[in-house]
Amino acid sequence: MAGISGRSAVERVLTRIQTLVQPDPAPAFALQSRLVREDFVGIAPVREGTLYAIDGSNALLAEGGWLTIAAMRAGMSRFQDGSVVERALTPVWCAAPGSDSGRAEFEALYQECFGGAPGFVPSFDDPARAITSMREILELFVAREVAGRLMPGDCLLFDGSCRGATPPLDALYQEITGAASAQVSKFRKVLTLKDWTM
């Protein structure tokens, strides 16, 4: 069609990205935030503990008006003495959580990971919500495995969304964090940034 150029639209978006994303963002961050090295207070570790970080990801493989197919998995990285000493990934789980099949897909994955049916299976009117909940199942599966390995002083980091978007996952999250905190000695320090508490 005359007057419409897809190439110019792509170039406009790429130019905008280039102005926002710089090769070294640290100077721009320092300028905008007005933070300097002296603003940070270091925290001396009580002992050399192990850090476990858990995160998940998902991707749409196909999306149409009546069909959504997604793949998801979760993983764990274990850090000790500043190095990655272990990595583990769940198998990739594929699902087609349409409006009529989201509940069945959720229940099948929950059964696979935890060996039983969830007490409550939510209704998913949006495939994206079902996919998020299924990714969280995988994250919680990994977290449950890791929680049993924690020693005093260890730290378990969850992804920000790993808080249970649905009632059965929220209960599972509470169970895992309760088990983890029972096994890990409570050590808490406040990181201060001059007058700010983070």
C-alpha positions in Angstrom: 0.0 0.0 0.0 1.2 3.4 -0.8 2.4 5.6 2.1 2.8 2.7 4.6 6.3 1.5 5.3 6.9 -1.3 7.8 10.6 -0.7 7.5 10.3 2.9 8.7 8.2 1.8 11.7 10.8 -0.8 12.7 13.6 1.7 12.3 11.7 4.2 14.5 11.3 1.7 17.3 14.9 0.6 17.1 16.1 4.2 17.2 13.9 4.7 20.3 15.4 1.6 22.0 19.0 2.8 21.2 18.3 6.2 22.9 16.9 4.4 26.0 19.4 1.5 26.3 23.0 2.5 26.5 26.0 0.2 26.3 27.1 1.2 29.8 24.0 2.4 31.8 26.0 3.0 35.1 27.0 6.7 34.3 23.4 7.6 33.3 22.1 5.9 36.5 24.6 7.7 38.6 23.7 11.0 37.0 19.9 10.5 37.4 20.1 9.0 41.0 22.9 11.3 42.3 24.2 8.3 44.2 27.9 7.9 44.9 30.0 5.1 46.2 30.0 6.6 49.7 26.2 6.2 49.9 26.4 2.5 50.2 27.2 0.7 53.4 28.7 -2.8 53.1 27.4 -5.7 55.2 29.9 -8.2 56.5 28.7 -11.8 56.1 28.2 -13.8 59.3 29.5 -16.9 57.6 30.0 -18.1 54.1 26.6 -19.4 53.3 25.1 -20.8 50.2 22.7 -18.8 48.0 20.0 -20.6 46.1 18.2 -18.6 43.4 15.0 -19.9 41.8 13.3 -18.5 38.7 11.0 -19.8 35.9 10.2 -18.8 32.4 7.6 -19.4 29.8 7.2 -18.7 26.1 4.2 -18.9 23.7 4.8 -21.4 21.0 1.6 -20.7 19.2 -1.3 -18.3 19.7 -4.6 -18.1 17.8 -8.2 -17.2 18.5 -9.0 -20.7 19.9 -5.6 -22.1 20.7 -2.6 -21.1 22.9 0.3 -23.4 23.3 3.0 -22.5 25.8 6.2 -24.0 27.1 7.5 -23.4 30.6 10.2 -24.5 33.0 11.9 -23.5 36.2 15.5 -23.6 37.4 17.8 -23.2 40.3 21.3 -21.9 40.6 23.4 -22.4 43.7 26.1 -19.9 44.5 29.0 -20.4 46.9 32.1 -18.3 47.5 31.0 -16.0 44.6 30.7 -18.8 42.0 27.9 -20.9 40.6 28.5 -24.4 41.9 25.3 -26.0 40.7 22.5 -25.5 38.2 19.3 -27.5 37.7 16.4 -27.2 35.4 13.0 -28.9 35.3 12.0 -30.5 32.1 10.1 -28.3 29.7 6.4 -28.6 30.3 4.1 -27.8 27.3 0.5 -26.9 27.8 -2.5 -25.7 25.7 -4.4 -23.8 28.4 -7.5 -22.6 26.5 -10.5 -21.2 28.4 -12.0 -24.7 28.5 -8.7 -26.6 29.3 -6.8 -24.3 31.7 -8.1 -26.0 34.8 -7.2 -29.5 33.5 -3.7 -28.3 32.4 -3.1 -26.7 35.9 -4.3 -29.8 37.7 -2.2 -32.2 35.5 1.0 -30.2 36.2 0.2 -29.9 40.0 -0.3 -33.7 40.1 2.9 -34.3 38.3 4.9 -32.0 40.6 3.4 -32.8 44.0 1.8 -36.2 43.6 -1.7 -35.1 44.4 -4.6 -32.9 43.3 -4.7 -29.3 44.5 -7.5 -28.7 47.0 -8.9 -26.1 44.7 -8.5 -25.6 41.0 -9.1 -22.1 39.8 -11.0 -21.1 36.8 -8.8 -19.5 34.1 -10.6 -17.2 31.8 -7.3 -16.0 30.4 -4.7 -18.4 29.0 -1.9 -16.0 30.1 -3.1 -16.3 33.7 -3.1 -20.1 33.5 0.4 -20.1 32.0 1.7 -17.8 34.8 0.2 -20.1 37.4 1.7 -23.2 35.8 5.1 -21.6 35.7 4.7 -20.8 39.4 3.9 -24.5 40.1 7.3 -25.4 38.6 9.1 -22.6 40.6 7.4 -23.9 43.8 8.4 -27.5 42.9 12.0 -26.5 42.7 11.7 -24.3 45.9 10.3 -27.3 47.8 13.2 -29.5 46.7 15.7 -26.8 47.7 14.1 -26.0 51.1 15.0 -29.4 52.3 18.7 -28.8 51.6 19.1 -25.5 53.4 21.6 -25.1 56.2 21.8 -22.4 58.8 23.0 -19.2 57.1 21.8 -20.2 53.6 19.6 -17.9 51.6 16.7 -18.9 49.3 15.7 -16.3 46.7 12.4 -16.5 44.9 11.4 -14.8 41.8 9.2 -11.7 42.5 6.1 -13.4 41.1 6.5 -16.6 43.0 3.9 -15.6 45.6 1.0 -17.8 44.5 -1.3 -16.1 42.1 -4.0 -18.7 43.0 -5.1 -20.1 46.3 -3.5 -23.5 46.1 -0.2 -22.0 45.1 -0.3 -19.4 47.9 -0.8 -22.2 50.5 2.1 -24.1 48.9 4.3 -21.0 49.0 3.5 -20.6 52.7 4.3 -24.2 53.4 7.7 -24.0 51.6 8.7 -20.7 53.2 7.7 -22.0 56.6 9.8 -25.1 56.2 12.7 -23.1 54.9 12.6 -20.6 57.8 12.4 -23.4 60.3 15.7 -24.8 58.9 17.5 -21.6 58.5 18.7 -19.5 61.4 17.1 -16.1 61.4 19.8 -13.5 60.5 18.6 -10.1 59.4 20.4 -7.0 58.7 19.1 -3.8 57.2 20.9 -2.4 54.2 21.0 1.3 54.6 21.6 3.8 51.9 22.4 6.9 54.0 19.0 7.9 55.1 17.0 5.3 53.2 16.2 1.8 54.4 15.8 -0.8 51.8 
